[in-house]
């Protein structure tokens, strides 16, 4: 608590981190979602099936996921800032290089390298922010950082759909445009981030934790299962929803992207409000068990409803309580339970398990669509997997108040 009562320099520093990491998530998700409105062009140019198209995102997230644990461990060992800056520098290079890709194979290789570079962000970033943000604001601070994901998704959707539909550019141009702000964020990281803040309690401890011990923590393991299930549905939506609205709801590309963008825009409100409630309660489990059942209903209803107005209402509901809004609450659960000396590793492991779902979701949803002729069954499967996550959270053992612990 003494650390929280020093509002001058410490407050300035952690607020800087929140802003920089918020911008980091904007450019990461803009780089990912810029592809979604382009799947029709990719299918036409390269003659891809829906399963193969979904496989493009699955391979991206395979590379991204494989780098979660190594980047987390490296962040704890050689410095979190060093890992962040290196990853972001490579991210800018690889995504810009897509413009020069002469074939589908070279595009796929560069796209996977882009995913691998992004894989250096999660663990070191949340370790640095969890150390710096005062305990009483940890969920809300993480929510503000994570809301950058919402802006990034909407910007990526809008950028690629407008460039293709309005300006009739090559489908490669949006990747080059995304690279520019990535460079700016990299420079901000170099200038403002301290690798081990003197205001961080964790930087003053010599605590050591074995990697395997993280798997002995009940709440950590259950948090990993829960986020896997939540993010499966989320990546079904952000990968396939624009195409689903085009093909099965008859919308044009820009309208489909605008409707799909409801989810990330509304999640900005949801993530801040739900995180504020979690911090006020000092608990994570009740908030998660409120959000995930509503998320299940929303995913199921996306394909069940026939009315345009109901569809919009369902997407608003999912945006309010879906993965983006849920993530900071689970991040706080990890921060509450993980050893401080292994925060980067714990968050890397957390994101490894949750992003494993991002490997499965795009491909299997496309495969199911190829087999059934519709994306509907893929959305229903996402709802069932969400139910598994709800079940896992029921077994979390949490003190009456995380603040007290």
C-alpha positions in Angstrom: 0.0 0.0 0.0 2.9 2.4 0.6 3.7 2.2 -3.1 0.2 3.3 -4.0 0.5 6.4 -1.8 3.3 8.0 -3.8 1.3 9.7 -6.5 3.9 11.9 -8.3 6.7 10.0 -10.2 5.2 6.5 -9.9 1.8 7.6 -11.1 3.3 9.4 -14.1 5.3 6.3 -15.0 2.6 3.8 -14.9 0.2 6.0 -16.8 2.9 6.3 -19.5 3.0 2.5 -19.6 -0.8 2.3 -19.9 -0.8 4.7 -22.9 2.1 3.0 -24.7 0.8 -0.5 -24.2 -2.7 0.7 -25.2 -1.2 1.9 -28.5 0.7 -1.4 -28.8 -2.5 -3.4 -28.8 -4.1 -1.1 -31.3 -1.4 -1.8 -33.9 -1.2 -5.5 -33.1 -4.9 -6.0 -33.6 -5.0 -3.7 -36.6 -2.3 -5.9 -38.2 -4.3 -9.0 -37.5 -7.8 -7.9 -38.4 -6.8 -6.1 -41.6 -6.8 -9.5 -43.2 -10.4 -10.5 -42.4 -12.2 -8.2 -45.0 -9.7 -9.5 -47.6 -10.5 -13.2 -47.4 -12.7 -13.0 -50.4 -9.9 -11.5 -52.5 -7.5 -14.2 -51.2 -9.9 -16.9 -52.0 -10.4 -15.6 -55.5 -6.7 -14.9 -56.3 -5.3 -18.1 -54.9 -8.3 -20.4 -55.3 -8.7 -21.2 -51.6 -11.3 -23.2 -49.8 -12.8 -21.8 -46.6 -10.8 -24.3 -44.6 -7.6 -23.1 -46.3 -8.6 -19.5 -45.8 -9.2 -20.1 -42.1 -5.8 -21.9 -42.1 -4.1 -18.7 -42.9 -5.1 -17.2 -39.6 -4.5 -20.5 -37.8 -0.9 -20.6 -39.1 -0.5 -17.0 -38.0 -1.6 -17.8 -34.5 0.4 -21.0 -34.4 3.5 -18.9 -34.9 2.2 -16.4 -32.4 1.4 -19.0 -29.8 4.7 -20.8 -30.1 6.5 -17.7 -29.0 4.4 -17.0 -25.9 6.3 -19.1 -23.4 9.9 -18.4 -24.8 9.2 -14.7 -24.9 7.9 -14.8 -21.4 10.9 -16.7 -20.0 13.3 -14.4 -22.0 11.5 -11.4 -20.6 12.2 -12.6 -17.0 15.8 -13.5 -17.8 17.2 -10.9 -20.2 14.8 -8.0 -19.8 11.2 -7.4 -20.8 11.9 -4.1 -22.6 14.5 -5.8 -24.8 12.1 -8.5 -25.9 9.3 -6.0 -26.6 11.4 -3.7 -28.7 13.0 -6.5 -30.7 9.5 -8.1 -31.3 7.9 -4.8 -32.5 10.8 -4.0 -34.8 10.5 -7.3 -36.5 6.7 -7.0 -36.6 7.0 -3.7 -38.6 9.5 -5.3 -41.0 7.6 -8.5 -41.7 4.2 -7.0 -42.2 5.5 -4.3 -44.5 7.4 -7.0 -46.5 4.0 -8.7 -47.4 3.6 -6.0 -50.1 6.6 -7.5 -51.9 5.4 -11.2 -51.6 5.5 -12.7 -55.1 3.4 -15.8 -54.3 1.0 -17.3 -51.8 3.8 -19.3 -50.2 5.9 -16.2 -49.6 2.9 -14.3 -48.3 2.2 -17.2 -45.9 5.8 -17.3 -44.6 5.8 -13.5 -44.0 2.4 -13.7 -42.4 3.6 -16.4 -40.0 6.8 -14.4 -39.2 4.5 -11.4 -38.4 2.6 -13.6 -35.9 5.9 -14.8 -34.4 7.0 -11.2 -33.9 3.7 -10.3 -32.2 4.3 -13.3 -29.9 7.0 -11.3 -28.1 4.5 -8.8 -26.7 2.0 -10.3 -24.3 4.0 -11.8 -21.5 6.6 -9.0 -21.1 4.0 -6.3 -21.6 1.6 -7.5 -18.9 4.5 -8.3 -16.6 5.7 -4.7 -16.8 2.2 -3.2 -16.5 1.2 -5.5 -13.6 4.4 -4.5 -11.7 3.9 -0.8 -12.3 0.1 -0.3 -11.9 -1.1 0.1 -8.2 -2.9 -2.9 -6.9 -6.2 -1.1 -6.5 -6.2 -0.2 -10.2 -4.7 -3.4 -11.7 -7.9 -4.6 -13.4 -9.0 -1.2 -14.7 -5.4 -0.4 -15.9 -5.2 -3.7 -17.7 -8.7 -3.0 -19.2 -7.5 0.4 -20.6 -4.5 -1.3 -22.1 -6.6 -4.1 -23.5 -9.2 -1.7 -25.0 -6.6 -1.0 -27.6 -7.5 -4.4 -29.0 -11.0 -3.0 -29.8 -9.7 0.1 -31.6 -7.2 -2.1 -33.5 -9.9 -4.5 -34.7 -12.2 -1.7 -35.9 -9.3 0.2 -37.5 -8.1 -3.0 -39.3 -11.6 -3.8 -40.6 -12.2 -0.3 -41.8 -8.8 0.2 -43.3 -8.8 -2.8 -45.6 -12.4 -2.6 -46.6 -12.2 1.1 -47.6 -8.9 0.7 -49.4 -10.3 -2.2 -51.5 -13.9 -1.0 -52.0 -13.4 2.8 -52.2 -9.9 3.3 -53.5 -9.6 0.0 -55.4 -6.0 -0.7 -54.2 -4.2 -3.9 -54.2 -5.1 -6.2 -51.2 -1.4 -5.8 -50.1 -1.5 -2.0 -49.5 -3.3 -2.2 -46.1 -0.4 -4.2 -44.7 2.1 -1.5 -45.6 -0.1 1.2 -44.0 -0.3 -0.7 -40.7 3.5 -0.9 -40.5 3.9 2.9 -40.2 2.3 3.3 -36.7 4.1 0.1 -35.5 7.4 2.0 -36.0 6.1 4.9 -34.0 5.0 2.7 -31.0 8.4 1.0 -31.1 10.1 4.4 -30.7 7.9 5.2 -27.8 8.8 1.9 -26.1 12.5 2.7 -26.5 12.2 6.2 -25.1 9.8 5.7 -22.2 9.9 2.2 -20.9 12.1 1.3 -17.9 12.9 -2.4 -17.9 12.9 -2.6 -14.2 11.1 0.3 -12.6 12.5 1.5 -9.3 8.9 1.9 -8.3 8.1 -1.8 -8.8 7.8 -4.0 -5.8 8.6 -7.0 -7.9 11.9 -5.5 -9.1 13.1 -5.4 -5.6 12.6 -9.0 -4.8 15.0 -12.0 -5.4 12.1 -14.5 -5.4 12.7 -17.4 -7.7 10.0 -19.7 -9.1 10.3 -23.0 -11.0 8.4 -23.0 -14.3 6.6 -26.3 -13.4 5.3 -24.7 -10.1 2.9 -22.5 -12.2 1.0 -25.7 -13.1 0.5 -26.5 -9.5 -1.5 -23.4 -8.9 -5.2 -24.4 -9.2 -6.5 -20.9 -10.0 -3.8 -20.3 -12.7 -4.6 -23.5 -14.5 -8.4 -22.8 -14.4 -7.8 -19.3 -15.6 -5.8 -20.8 -18.6 -8.7 -23.1 -19.4 -11.3 -20.4 -19.1 -9.5 -18.0 -21.4 -8.9 -20.8 -24.0 -12.7 -21.3 -24.2 -13.5 -17.6 -24.3 -11.0 -16.8 -27.0 -12.1 -19.6 -29.2 -15.5 -17.9 -29.7 -13.8 -14.5 -30.0 -11.6 -15.7 -32.9 -14.5 -17.4 -34.7 -16.2 -14.0 -34.6 -13.3 -11.7 -35.6 -12.0 -14.0 -38.3 -15.3 -15.1 -39.9 -18.0 -12.5 -39.0 -17.3 -10.0 -41.8 -17.4 -12.8 -44.4 -20.4 -14.4 -42.7 -22.4 -11.2 -43.0 -21.4 -10.8 -46.6 -22.1 -14.4 -47.8 -25.0 -15.4 -45.5 -26.6 -12.1 -44.7 -26.2 -10.4 -48.1 -24.3 -7.3 -46.9 -21.7 -5.5 -48.9 -18.1 -5.4 -47.7 -18.2 -2.0 -46.0 -21.5 -2.6 -44.3 -20.4 -6.1 -43.1 -17.2 -4.5 -41.7 -19.1 -1.8 -40.0 -21.6 -4.2 -38.4 -18.7 -6.5 -37.3 -17.0 -3.5 -35.7 -19.8 -3.2 -33.2 -18.1 -5.9 -31.2 -14.8 -4.1 -30.6 -16.3 -0.7 -30.2 -18.9 -1.7 -27.5 -16.2 -3.8 -25.7 -14.4 -0.5 -24.8 -17.3 0.3 -22.5 -17.8 -3.2 -21.3 -14.1 -3.8 -20.5 -13.9 -0.5 -18.4 -17.1 -1.1 -16.5 -16.6 -4.8 -15.8 -13.0 -4.2 -14.7 -14.1 -1.3 -12.5 -16.6 -3.6 -10.8 -14.0 -6.3 -10.4 -11.6 -3.9 -8.7 -14.3 -2.6 -6.4 -15.3 -6.1 -5.4 -11.7 -7.2 -5.1 -12.8 -10.4 -6.7 -12.7 -11.9 -10.2 -14.8 -15.1 -10.1 -18.2 -13.5 -9.7 -17.6 -11.1 -12.6 -16.4 -13.9 -14.9 -19.4 -16.0 -14.0 -21.7 -13.1 -14.9 -20.0 -12.4 -18.2 -19.5 -15.8 -19.7 -23.0 -17.1 -19.7 -24.1 -14.0 -21.5 -21.3 -14.5 -23.9 -22.5 -18.0 -24.6 -26.0 -16.7 -25.4 -24.7 -14.0 -27.7 -22.5 -16.4 -29.8 -25.5 -18.8 -30.2 -27.8 -16.0 -31.1 -25.6 -14.6 -33.9 -26.7 -17.3 -36.2 -30.0 -18.2 -34.6 -31.6 -14.7 -35.0 -33.2 -13.6 -38.3 -33.9 -10.0 -37.6 -31.3 -7.3 -38.5 -32.1 -5.4 -35.3 -31.7 -8.5 -33.1 -28.4 -9.2 -34.8 -27.1 -5.8 -33.9 -28.4 -6.2 -30.3 -26.7 -9.5 -30.0 -23.4 -8.1 -31.2 -23.7 -5.2 -28.8 -24.2 -7.8 -26.0 -21.2 -9.8 -27.0 -19.0 -6.7 -27.3 -20.1 -5.7 -23.8 -19.2 -9.0 -22.1 -17.1 -10.9 -24.6 -13.4 -11.9 -24.6 -12.0 -8.3 -24.8 -14.0 -7.3 -21.7 -13.3 -10.6 -19.9 -9.6 -10.6 -20.5 -8.5 -7.9 -18.0 -10.5 -9.7 -15.3 -8.7 -12.9 -15.9 -5.4 -11.0 -16.2 -6.0 -9.7 -12.7 -6.7 -13.3 -11.6 -3.3 -14.3 -12.9 -1.6 -11.3 -11.3 -3.3 -12.2 -8.0 -2.0 -15.8 -8.1 1.3 -15.8 -10.0 4.7 -15.3 -8.2 6.0 -11.8 -8.9 9.4 -13.1 -10.1 7.7 -15.1 -12.8 5.0 -12.7 -14.0 6.3 -12.5 -17.5 6.4 -16.3 -17.7 3.0 -16.7 -16.1 1.4 -14.3 -18.6 3.3 -15.9 -21.5 1.9 -19.3 -20.4 -1.6 -17.7 -20.0 -1.5 -16.3 -23.5 -0.1 -19.6 -24.9 -3.1 -21.5 -23.7 -5.6 -18.9 -24.7 -4.1 -18.4 -28.1 -4.0 -22.1 -28.8 -7.7 -21.6 -29.3 -6.9 -19.0 -32.0 -5.1 -21.7 -33.9 -8.1 -24.0 -33.9 -11.0 -21.6 -34.3 -10.4 -20.1 -37.8 -9.5 -23.4 -39.4 -12.1 -25.6 -37.8 -14.8 -23.1 -38.4 -13.8 -22.9 -42.1 -13.6 -26.7 -42.3 -17.1 -27.1 -40.8 -18.4 -24.6 -43.3 -16.9 -26.6 -46.2 -18.5 -29.7 -44.9 -22.0 -28.3 -44.1 -22.2 -25.4 -46.6 -22.7 -22.9 -43.8 -20.7 -21.1 -41.1 -23.6 -21.6 -38.6 -22.3 -24.8 -37.1 -19.0 -23.2 -36.4 -20.6 -20.6 -34.3 -22.6 -23.2 -32.4 -19.4 -25.1 -31.6 -18.0 -21.9 -30.2 -21.0 -21.6 -27.9 -20.4 -25.2 -26.6 -16.7 -24.5 -25.9 -17.7 -21.3 -24.0 -19.8 -23.6 -21.8 -16.7 -25.6 -20.9 -15.0 -22.3 -19.8 -17.9 -21.5 -17.5 -17.6 -24.9 -15.9 -13.9 -24.4 -15.3 -14.4 -21.0 -13.6 -16.9 -22.6 -11.1 -13.9 -24.5 -9.6 -11.8 -21.4 -8.9 -11.1 -20.9 -5.2 -10.9 -17.2 -4.4 -10.7 -15.3 -1.2 -13.6 -13.0 -0.3 -11.5 -10.1 -1.4 -8.4 -10.2 -3.6 -7.4 -6.9 -2.0 -7.2 -8.6 1.4 -4.9 -11.3 0.0 
